[in-house]
């Protein structure tokens, strides 16, 4: 969901309240001080989900969430790539995945990049 920025506190509270009322989901959020960065992972608390570890690889850009879902262990990763070339963020993501290769990953988000330029 692109909300076109949640820099204003009132707008952020309204969006989070709407999500809670309509979807009844909980939220794990990572954001920075700017108006243009932030990622979150929503989850429905009625399912058997146990949050085991949350890590910000890059504040407002990459968040990981290790969870036990219906007795299966997953690591969810949400990515919000920069609008300009910045290989460093993707190198950090790559390093995290490679050093935790025993985990089952679900990776999504807005990478703001093309995977093949040709």
VMD Tcl script that builds the backbone (N, CA, C; Angstrom):
set m [mol new atoms 354]
animate dup $m
set s [atomselect $m all]
$s set {name element resname resid chain x y z} {
  {N N UNK 1 A 0.850 -1.166 0.000}
  {CA C UNK 1 A 0.000 0.000 0.000}
  {C C UNK 1 A 0.896 1.229 0.000}
  {N N UNK 2 A 0.789 2.046 -1.004}
  {CA C UNK 2 A 1.544 3.288 -1.035}
  {C C UNK 2 A 0.623 4.396 -0.547}
  {N N UNK 3 A 0.953 4.967 0.597}
  {CA C UNK 3 A 0.114 6.008 1.184}
  {C C UNK 3 A 0.640 7.405 0.870}
  {N N UNK 4 A 1.653 7.459 0.006}
  {CA C UNK 4 A 2.260 8.725 -0.411}
  {C C UNK 4 A 2.753 9.534 0.784}
  {N N UNK 5 A 3.436 8.824 1.647}
  {CA C UNK 5 A 4.087 9.487 2.776}
  {C C UNK 5 A 3.253 9.496 4.038}
  {N N UNK 6 A 3.922 9.232 5.137}
  {CA C UNK 6 A 3.276 9.291 6.449}
  {C C UNK 6 A 4.056 10.207 7.377}
  {N N UNK 7 A 4.645 11.246 6.790}
  {CA C UNK 7 A 5.460 12.168 7.571}
  {C C UNK 7 A 4.665 12.953 8.593}
  {N N UNK 8 A 3.409 13.256 8.266}
  {CA C UNK 8 A 2.583 13.988 9.213}
  {C C UNK 8 A 2.002 13.013 10.236}
  {N N UNK 9 A 2.214 13.327 11.498}
  {CA C UNK 9 A 1.798 12.426 12.567}
  {C C UNK 9 A 0.310 12.103 12.495}
  {N N UNK 10 A -0.523 13.104 12.224}
  {CA C UNK 10 A -1.969 12.886 12.172}
  {C C UNK 10 A -2.338 11.908 11.057}
  {N N UNK 11 A -1.736 12.055 9.889}
  {CA C UNK 11 A -2.011 11.147 8.775}
  {C C UNK 11 A -1.564 9.725 9.122}
  {N N UNK 12 A -0.391 9.598 9.724}
  {CA C UNK 12 A 0.134 8.292 10.124}
  {C C UNK 12 A -0.822 7.611 11.098}
  {N N UNK 13 A -1.292 8.343 12.110}
  {CA C UNK 13 A -2.219 7.783 13.084}
  {C C UNK 13 A -3.533 7.372 12.429}
  {N N UNK 14 A -4.009 8.169 11.473}
  {CA C UNK 14 A -5.256 7.840 10.789}
  {C C UNK 14 A -5.111 6.556 9.972}
  {N N UNK 15 A -3.999 6.403 9.272}
  {CA C UNK 15 A -3.777 5.193 8.472}
  {C C UNK 15 A -3.680 3.973 9.377}
  {N N UNK 16 A -2.905 4.068 10.455}
  {CA C UNK 16 A -2.766 2.936 11.369}
  {C C UNK 16 A -4.108 2.589 12.019}
  {N N UNK 17 A -4.892 3.594 12.378}
  {CA C UNK 17 A -6.211 3.353 12.962}
  {C C UNK 17 A -7.130 2.682 11.947}
  {N N UNK 18 A -7.082 3.117 10.693}
  {CA C UNK 18 A -7.905 2.510 9.644}
  {C C UNK 18 A -7.530 1.040 9.463}
  {N N UNK 19 A -6.233 0.765 9.437}
  {CA C UNK 19 A -5.783 -0.619 9.297}
  {C C UNK 19 A -6.295 -1.482 10.447}
  {N N UNK 20 A -6.204 -0.960 11.640}
  {CA C UNK 20 A -6.639 -1.730 12.817}
  {C C UNK 20 A -8.147 -1.986 12.782}
  {N N UNK 21 A -8.924 -0.968 12.386}
  {CA C UNK 21 A -10.382 -1.105 12.354}
  {C C UNK 21 A -10.856 -2.023 11.234}
  {N N UNK 22 A -10.258 -1.903 10.057}
  {CA C UNK 22 A -10.737 -2.639 8.895}
  {C C UNK 22 A -10.087 -4.013 8.730}
  {N N UNK 23 A -8.852 -4.117 9.091}
  {CA C UNK 23 A -8.142 -5.384 8.907}
  {C C UNK 23 A -7.870 -6.081 10.216}
  {N N UNK 24 A -7.931 -5.347 11.306}
  {CA C UNK 24 A -7.651 -5.874 12.645}
  {C C UNK 24 A -6.287 -6.556 12.691}
  {N N UNK 25 A -5.327 -5.950 12.067}
  {CA C UNK 25 A -3.975 -6.498 12.018}
  {C C UNK 25 A -3.071 -5.693 12.927}
  {N N UNK 26 A -2.028 -6.354 13.401}
  {CA C UNK 26 A -0.976 -5.670 14.149}
  {C C UNK 26 A 0.110 -5.266 13.159}
  {N N UNK 27 A 0.978 -4.390 13.594}
  {CA C UNK 27 A 1.971 -3.828 12.684}
  {C C UNK 27 A 3.345 -3.793 13.332}
  {N N UNK 28 A 4.361 -4.107 12.533}
  {CA C UNK 28 A 5.755 -3.917 12.918}
  {C C UNK 28 A 6.295 -2.874 11.952}
  {N N UNK 29 A 6.802 -1.772 12.479}
  {CA C UNK 29 A 7.148 -0.619 11.651}
  {C C UNK 29 A 8.602 -0.229 11.839}
  {N N UNK 30 A 9.227 0.180 10.739}
  {CA C UNK 30 A 10.570 0.753 10.771}
  {C C UNK 30 A 10.527 2.029 9.961}
  {N N UNK 31 A 10.889 3.128 10.572}
  {CA C UNK 31 A 10.861 4.398 9.864}
  {C C UNK 31 A 12.010 5.287 10.263}
  {N N UNK 32 A 12.244 6.258 9.409}
  {CA C UNK 32 A 13.313 7.206 9.692}
  {C C UNK 32 A 12.701 8.567 9.987}
  {N N UNK 33 A 13.536 9.527 10.137}
  {CA C UNK 33 A 13.074 10.871 10.436}
  {C C UNK 33 A 12.544 11.605 9.206}
  {N N UNK 34 A 12.839 11.096 8.009}
  {CA C UNK 34 A 12.404 11.803 6.805}
  {C C UNK 34 A 10.960 11.438 6.474}
  {N N UNK 35 A 10.401 12.154 5.531}
  {CA C UNK 35 A 9.032 11.895 5.096}
  {C C UNK 35 A 8.962 10.879 3.971}
  {N N UNK 36 A 10.090 10.301 3.594}
  {CA C UNK 36 A 10.079 9.456 2.408}
  {C C UNK 36 A 10.562 8.037 2.642}
  {N N UNK 37 A 10.734 7.630 3.855}
  {CA C UNK 37 A 11.217 6.280 4.124}
  {C C UNK 37 A 10.379 5.645 5.215}
  {N N UNK 38 A 10.102 4.367 5.033}
  {CA C UNK 38 A 9.390 3.613 6.047}
  {C C UNK 38 A 8.875 2.313 5.473}
  {N N UNK 39 A 8.990 1.256 6.249}
  {CA C UNK 39 A 8.477 -0.054 5.864}
  {C C UNK 39 A 7.754 -0.658 7.059}
  {N N UNK 40 A 6.817 -1.547 6.764}
  {CA C UNK 40 A 6.131 -2.219 7.847}
  {C C UNK 40 A 5.716 -3.611 7.391}
  {N N UNK 41 A 5.434 -4.440 8.350}
  {CA C UNK 41 A 4.895 -5.768 8.115}
  {C C UNK 41 A 3.623 -5.864 8.944}
  {N N UNK 42 A 2.517 -6.182 8.291}
  {CA C UNK 42 A 1.237 -6.347 8.961}
  {C C UNK 42 A 0.978 -7.825 9.184}
  {N N UNK 43 A 0.393 -8.153 10.308}
  {CA C UNK 43 A 0.018 -9.542 10.544}
  {C C UNK 43 A -1.266 -9.605 11.356}
  {N N UNK 44 A -2.044 -10.630 11.076}
  {CA C UNK 44 A -3.323 -10.817 11.734}
  {C C UNK 44 A -3.116 -11.626 13.013}
  {N N UNK 45 A -3.394 -11.034 14.161}
  {CA C UNK 45 A -3.126 -11.714 15.431}
  {C C UNK 45 A -4.044 -12.911 15.707}
  {N N UNK 46 A -5.097 -13.096 14.912}
  {CA C UNK 46 A -5.980 -14.241 15.166}
  {C C UNK 46 A -5.344 -15.563 14.725}
  {N N UNK 47 A -4.299 -15.487 13.900}
  {CA C UNK 47 A -3.586 -16.691 13.497}
  {C C UNK 47 A -2.502 -17.018 14.517}
  {N N UNK 48 A -2.045 -18.235 14.498}
  {CA C UNK 48 A -1.006 -18.666 15.431}
  {C C UNK 48 A 0.342 -18.141 14.952}
  {N N UNK 49 A 0.640 -16.901 15.314}
  {CA C UNK 49 A 1.881 -16.252 14.903}
  {C C UNK 49 A 2.645 -15.846 16.155}
  {N N UNK 50 A 3.892 -16.256 16.214}
  {CA C UNK 50 A 4.747 -15.866 17.332}
  {C C UNK 50 A 5.919 -15.079 16.765}
  {N N UNK 51 A 5.973 -13.817 17.115}
  {CA C UNK 51 A 7.080 -12.972 16.685}
  {C C UNK 51 A 8.295 -13.344 17.516}
  {N N UNK 52 A 9.378 -13.747 16.842}
  {CA C UNK 52 A 10.567 -14.178 17.565}
  {C C UNK 52 A 11.694 -13.158 17.524}
  {N N UNK 53 A 11.816 -12.439 16.424}
  {CA C UNK 53 A 12.910 -11.473 16.331}
  {C C UNK 53 A 12.587 -10.472 15.237}
  {N N UNK 54 A 12.800 -9.209 15.516}
  {CA C UNK 54 A 12.639 -8.138 14.534}
  {C C UNK 54 A 13.979 -7.435 14.410}
  {N N UNK 55 A 14.414 -7.213 13.170}
  {CA C UNK 55 A 15.694 -6.546 12.959}
  {C C UNK 55 A 15.560 -5.539 11.826}
  {N N UNK 56 A 16.084 -4.356 12.070}
  {CA C UNK 56 A 16.170 -3.356 11.018}
  {C C UNK 56 A 17.549 -3.474 10.380}
  {N N UNK 57 A 17.581 -3.908 9.138}
  {CA C UNK 57 A 18.855 -3.960 8.426}
  {C C UNK 57 A 19.246 -2.546 8.028}
  {N N UNK 58 A 18.301 -1.792 7.509}
  {CA C UNK 58 A 18.484 -0.370 7.210}
  {C C UNK 58 A 17.210 0.325 7.680}
  {N N UNK 59 A 17.337 1.230 8.637}
  {CA C UNK 59 A 16.185 1.921 9.203}
  {C C UNK 59 A 15.352 2.571 8.098}
  {N N UNK 60 A 14.065 2.231 8.064}
  {CA C UNK 60 A 13.160 2.817 7.086}
  {C C UNK 60 A 13.255 2.213 5.699}
  {N N UNK 61 A 14.170 1.263 5.504}
  {CA C UNK 61 A 14.386 0.680 4.175}
  {C C UNK 61 A 14.252 -0.838 4.147}
  {N N UNK 62 A 14.803 -1.531 5.128}
  {CA C UNK 62 A 14.741 -2.994 5.151}
  {C C UNK 62 A 14.486 -3.451 6.586}
  {N N UNK 63 A 13.414 -4.199 6.772}
  {CA C UNK 63 A 13.085 -4.754 8.078}
  {C C UNK 63 A 12.895 -6.261 7.924}
  {N N UNK 64 A 13.360 -7.013 8.913}
  {CA C UNK 64 A 13.157 -8.463 8.917}
  {C C UNK 64 A 12.330 -8.833 10.133}
  {N N UNK 65 A 11.597 -9.906 9.993}
  {CA C UNK 65 A 10.754 -10.382 11.071}
  {C C UNK 65 A 10.799 -11.898 11.063}
  {N N UNK 66 A 11.429 -12.458 12.077}
  {CA C UNK 66 A 11.474 -13.905 12.226}
  {C C UNK 66 A 10.249 -14.308 13.031}
  {N N UNK 67 A 9.471 -15.241 12.465}
  {CA C UNK 67 A 8.217 -15.610 13.102}
  {C C UNK 67 A 7.945 -17.097 12.961}
  {N N UNK 68 A 7.211 -17.592 13.918}
  {CA C UNK 68 A 6.706 -18.950 13.878}
  {C C UNK 68 A 5.234 -18.831 13.499}
  {N N UNK 69 A 4.895 -19.313 12.296}
  {CA C UNK 69 A 3.542 -19.179 11.764}
  {C C UNK 69 A 2.979 -20.582 11.564}
  {N N UNK 70 A 1.927 -20.891 12.321}
  {CA C UNK 70 A 1.307 -22.218 12.230}
  {C C UNK 70 A 2.371 -23.316 12.357}
  {N N UNK 71 A 3.298 -23.138 13.298}
  {CA C UNK 71 A 4.377 -24.092 13.594}
  {C C UNK 71 A 5.427 -24.203 12.492}
  {N N UNK 72 A 5.489 -23.239 11.591}
  {CA C UNK 72 A 6.529 -23.176 10.564}
  {C C UNK 72 A 7.317 -21.887 10.751}
  {N N UNK 73 A 8.635 -21.989 10.699}
  {CA C UNK 73 A 9.493 -20.830 10.920}
  {C C UNK 73 A 9.786 -20.127 9.587}
  {N N UNK 74 A 9.554 -18.817 9.565}
  {CA C UNK 74 A 9.814 -17.994 8.386}
  {C C UNK 74 A 10.518 -16.715 8.808}
  {N N UNK 75 A 11.260 -16.152 7.875}
  {CA C UNK 75 A 11.785 -14.805 8.036}
  {C C UNK 75 A 11.200 -13.960 6.918}
  {N N UNK 76 A 10.371 -13.006 7.295}
  {CA C UNK 76 A 9.780 -12.092 6.330}
  {C C UNK 76 A 10.674 -10.871 6.231}
  {N N UNK 77 A 10.909 -10.422 5.013}
  {CA C UNK 77 A 11.725 -9.233 4.790}
  {C C UNK 77 A 10.931 -8.276 3.919}
  {N N UNK 78 A 10.805 -7.039 4.378}
  {CA C UNK 78 A 10.153 -6.000 3.585}
  {C C UNK 78 A 11.210 -4.979 3.192}
  {N N UNK 79 A 11.238 -4.653 1.900}
  {CA C UNK 79 A 12.258 -3.763 1.338}
  {C C UNK 79 A 11.583 -2.547 0.720}
  {N N UNK 80 A 12.132 -1.383 1.006}
  {CA C UNK 80 A 11.748 -0.161 0.304}
  {C C UNK 80 A 13.031 0.440 -0.258}
  {N N UNK 81 A 13.295 0.123 -1.513}
  {CA C UNK 81 A 14.530 0.569 -2.150}
  {C C UNK 81 A 14.537 2.061 -2.411}
  {N N UNK 82 A 15.718 2.627 -2.491}
  {CA C UNK 82 A 15.822 4.064 -2.762}
  {C C UNK 82 A 15.437 4.376 -4.206}
  {N N UNK 83 A 15.024 5.622 -4.442}
  {CA C UNK 83 A 14.644 6.052 -5.785}
  {C C UNK 83 A 15.844 6.314 -6.677}
  {N N UNK 84 A 17.022 6.370 -6.103}
  {CA C UNK 84 A 18.240 6.569 -6.892}
  {C C UNK 84 A 19.171 5.392 -6.635}
  {N N UNK 85 A 20.115 5.206 -7.523}
  {CA C UNK 85 A 21.038 4.081 -7.393}
  {C C UNK 85 A 21.761 4.113 -6.056}
  {N N UNK 86 A 21.665 3.009 -5.344}
  {CA C UNK 86 A 22.359 2.860 -4.076}
  {C C UNK 86 A 22.563 1.365 -3.843}
  {N N UNK 87 A 23.639 0.838 -4.391}
  {CA C UNK 87 A 23.914 -0.591 -4.281}
  {C C UNK 87 A 24.138 -1.037 -2.844}
  {N N UNK 88 A 24.532 -0.112 -1.987}
  {CA C UNK 88 A 24.863 -0.470 -0.607}
  {C C UNK 88 A 23.682 -1.136 0.112}
  {N N UNK 89 A 22.483 -0.625 -0.080}
  {CA C UNK 89 A 21.304 -1.193 0.579}
  {C C UNK 89 A 21.089 -2.632 0.133}
  {N N UNK 90 A 21.236 -2.881 -1.163}
  {CA C UNK 90 A 21.018 -4.234 -1.673}
  {C C UNK 90 A 22.167 -5.168 -1.297}
  {N N UNK 91 A 23.359 -4.623 -1.134}
  {CA C UNK 91 A 24.475 -5.430 -0.630}
  {C C UNK 91 A 24.213 -5.875 0.811}
  {N N UNK 92 A 23.651 -4.990 1.620}
  {CA C UNK 92 A 23.317 -5.349 3.002}
  {C C UNK 92 A 22.244 -6.431 3.037}
  {N N UNK 93 A 21.249 -6.316 2.162}
  {CA C UNK 93 A 20.211 -7.338 2.077}
  {C C UNK 93 A 20.807 -8.670 1.647}
  {N N UNK 94 A 21.647 -8.640 0.621}
  {CA C UNK 94 A 22.296 -9.850 0.116}
  {C C UNK 94 A 23.142 -10.512 1.212}
  {N N UNK 95 A 23.920 -9.719 1.928}
  {CA C UNK 95 A 24.755 -10.258 3.007}
  {C C UNK 95 A 23.908 -10.899 4.105}
  {N N UNK 96 A 22.779 -10.274 4.436}
  {CA C UNK 96 A 21.900 -10.830 5.465}
  {C C UNK 96 A 21.368 -12.197 5.018}
  {N N UNK 97 A 20.904 -12.278 3.784}
  {CA C UNK 97 A 20.357 -13.540 3.282}
  {C C UNK 97 A 21.441 -14.613 3.232}
  {N N UNK 98 A 22.622 -14.251 2.751}
  {CA C UNK 98 A 23.700 -15.239 2.632}
  {C C UNK 98 A 24.192 -15.734 3.990}
  {N N UNK 99 A 24.206 -14.883 4.997}
  {CA C UNK 99 A 24.691 -15.298 6.318}
  {C C UNK 99 A 23.604 -15.979 7.151}
  {N N UNK 100 A 22.384 -16.003 6.635}
  {CA C UNK 100 A 21.275 -16.664 7.326}
  {C C UNK 100 A 20.593 -17.657 6.391}
  {N N UNK 101 A 21.388 -18.350 5.595}
  {CA C UNK 101 A 20.841 -19.184 4.520}
  {C C UNK 101 A 20.068 -20.404 4.999}
  {N N UNK 102 A 20.079 -20.679 6.293}
  {CA C UNK 102 A 19.304 -21.805 6.810}
  {C C UNK 102 A 17.833 -21.435 7.023}
  {N N UNK 103 A 17.511 -20.160 6.868}
  {CA C UNK 103 A 16.156 -19.681 7.122}
  {C C UNK 103 A 15.288 -19.780 5.862}
  {N N UNK 104 A 13.975 -19.837 6.066}
  {CA C UNK 104 A 13.005 -19.787 4.974}
  {C C UNK 104 A 12.559 -18.342 4.815}
  {N N UNK 105 A 12.920 -17.718 3.694}
  {CA C UNK 105 A 12.651 -16.303 3.494}
  {C C UNK 105 A 11.401 -16.069 2.655}
  {N N UNK 106 A 10.690 -15.031 3.012}
  {CA C UNK 106 A 9.652 -14.442 2.172}
  {C C UNK 106 A 10.066 -12.981 2.042}
  {N N UNK 107 A 10.423 -12.566 0.825}
  {CA C UNK 107 A 10.944 -11.219 0.594}
  {C C UNK 107 A 9.993 -10.479 -0.340}
  {N N UNK 108 A 9.623 -9.278 0.052}
  {CA C UNK 108 A 8.741 -8.466 -0.773}
  {C C UNK 108 A 9.012 -7.007 -0.541}
  {N N UNK 109 A 8.255 -6.184 -1.214}
  {CA C UNK 109 A 8.367 -4.756 -1.027}
  {C C UNK 109 A 8.466 -4.014 -2.336}
  {N N UNK 110 A 8.962 -2.814 -2.262}
  {CA C UNK 110 A 9.136 -1.940 -3.423}
  {C C UNK 110 A 10.634 -1.705 -3.584}
  {N N UNK 111 A 11.235 -2.397 -4.544}
  {CA C UNK 111 A 12.680 -2.315 -4.727}
  {C C UNK 111 A 13.096 -1.056 -5.497}
  {N N UNK 112 A 12.155 -0.395 -6.151}
  {CA C UNK 112 A 12.444 0.820 -6.919}
  {C C UNK 112 A 13.614 0.638 -7.870}
  {N N UNK 113 A 13.678 -0.518 -8.512}
  {CA C UNK 113 A 14.773 -0.788 -9.425}
  {C C UNK 113 A 14.311 -1.820 -10.444}
  {N N UNK 114 A 15.049 -1.932 -11.522}
  {CA C UNK 114 A 14.793 -2.996 -12.495}
  {C C UNK 114 A 15.827 -4.067 -12.274}
  {N N UNK 115 A 15.438 -5.288 -12.469}
  {CA C UNK 115 A 16.354 -6.395 -12.247}
  {C C UNK 115 A 17.205 -6.671 -13.480}
  {N N UNK 116 A 16.776 -6.242 -14.657}
  {CA C UNK 116 A 17.511 -6.469 -15.878}
  {C C UNK 116 A 17.351 -5.249 -16.773}
  {N N UNK 117 A 18.427 -4.558 -17.040}
  {CA C UNK 117 A 18.374 -3.317 -17.820}
  {C C UNK 117 A 18.315 -3.553 -19.318}
  {N N UNK 118 A 18.549 -4.769 -19.795}
  {CA C UNK 118 A 18.573 -5.014 -21.239}
  {C C UNK 118 A 17.221 -5.384 -21.763}
}
mol reanalyze $m
mol bondsrecalc $m
mol representation Tube
mol addrep $m
